[in-house]
Amino acid sequence: MGQEIANKEPIITPGWIIMPYKYSVGTLASKFFIGLRDNKKIIGVKCSKCNLVIVPPRSICSRCFSKLDECVELDSRGTLLTYTVVHYTSPVQPLEPPFAYGVIQLDGADTGFTHILGEVDLENIKIGMRVEAVFNEKRQGNILDIKYFKPLASNL
């Protein structure tokens, strides 16, 4: 019987299968997204061994590989470490080009946080400029609850 099946051509039928599922981001990321949604707060995690503060939070320290579980609230302001301007259209981009992504080191954090830059002249973005988070009015518990980071008035 196994040989009979092995010699058959496969039948391919195009179509869609709907498969409902639930995905859990885990305890730390859940606290991060709930903080954004419910309180407009950015939550990171601090390593109790080496004091590294990571945002968004993860469960293992990238410096010393310790288990992480100490959540800390971070300032919504930070410093732009680097950036790129997007000039192409893609279905996965949240905005129409041109726009910019930046890596922001939030005050109180030791790692960079990647997000959209808004209310910014794309020709005058500067590494080292100070930025702050702008939150969406209607938040849903995802990364786009932060609408973008805009330059602080002191940069203008």
C-alpha positions, 0 to 999 in steps of 0.5 A: 500500500505504501508503494501505491501512494508513493507513485501517485502525483500530488493533487494541488488545490488552491484556496484559503484555510481559516485557522484561528489561533492565539499568540502570546508575547509573554509576560514582559512584552505583555507588560510593555504593550499594556503600559503603552495602551493603558497608561502611555508608559514605556516599560523596560526591564533591568538586569539585577546582575549587571544593571543593563536596562533594555527596551523593549523588554526581553527575558534574558540579559544580552550582556550577562545572560541572566534571567530578567524580570524587574520592570522599570518605567522609562522616560518617553524622551531620548536621544536619536542614535541613528536613522534612515529615510524610507523612499520606497513603498511596501505593504509592510510599511506603516506609512507612505514614503518618504518617512524616517525610522530612528533608533532612539536611546530612551532616557534611563535605557541602555539599548536602542529602541527603533520607531518612526520619526514624525513632525520632522524635516527629513532633510534636517534630522541629526544624530544626537537630537533629542526626541519624545514619544507621541502616543496615539489617542486610540491605543490598541496594545501594540507598538503603533500605540506610539505614533512616532517620536518627534524632535523636542522643541530645543532642537528646533 
